Amino acid sequence: MYATLNVAKHRPEVWLIDLASGKERLLLSPEDGSSSQRVSLPVWSPDGTSILYDSLGILIVKDAATGAKRATLPERGTVNYCSTPPKPPCERGTLVPLRWRADGSFFSERLDRDGSTTIWRSSLRQAPTLYAHVGKEC
C-alpha cells in the first residue's frame, strides 16, 4: 500500500500494488472519507479481507474485495472531542489505526490537544479503553 495526493481533488488516496504483476488498484479514495489532519495507511484485518482506516475520527471497516464499508459503532473505535450532536468548537482528530489483532481487538493512536499521544484499544464489540499515554515531551 502507498498513499498519494489526488491533485484534482486535493485529497489523499491509498493505492494497493501487486509487486509480482505491477498492477495497481485504488483502495481508498477521497469519497471513502479522509483523515482530518494527516494521511495514514489503513491496517489489514487478521484474515486479510478488510481494512481499518480513519475517516474524520471514526474508524471505518472496508471489505477490500467488494468495497462495502461500515463504520464502527459511534462508541466503538472512536475517541473524539465532539459532543453529540457536535457543537462548535468541535475537534475531530486523526485516529491512526496501528494494528488489528487476531482476537478482534485493534489499537489506534491519537494526537491529543495538549500535544501528547494516546494509544487506544477497542474492537467492534468493545468501547475504546486507554492503553498508553505518551507525554508531549517525547
C-alpha angles and dihedrals in degrees: 000000000000135000125228138166120256098221095198093055097029089227134115124258132193119217131193118215127195102217093199096055100021091231118145132198134184110255101174124017131184088264090063090066129262139242109261098225111015144002116265129178117240122244124236123242115248090256092049095236102104141035130218118214142162122255111180094322097318120105112230128198114212126187104232095211102043101025092230110155135199130176119231107250113278093255093042123077095353129104113176142154095229124107121224110278093026115248123191128290091048125161120197104185132193120277109199111203108223108176139356110204130208090248089064097254121124133196126217134183127221133189105222129214093258092055095256124122126233128194117211130198119206143136138202087274101034128068116235117277126190109259102173140353123206118192123233091251091076 
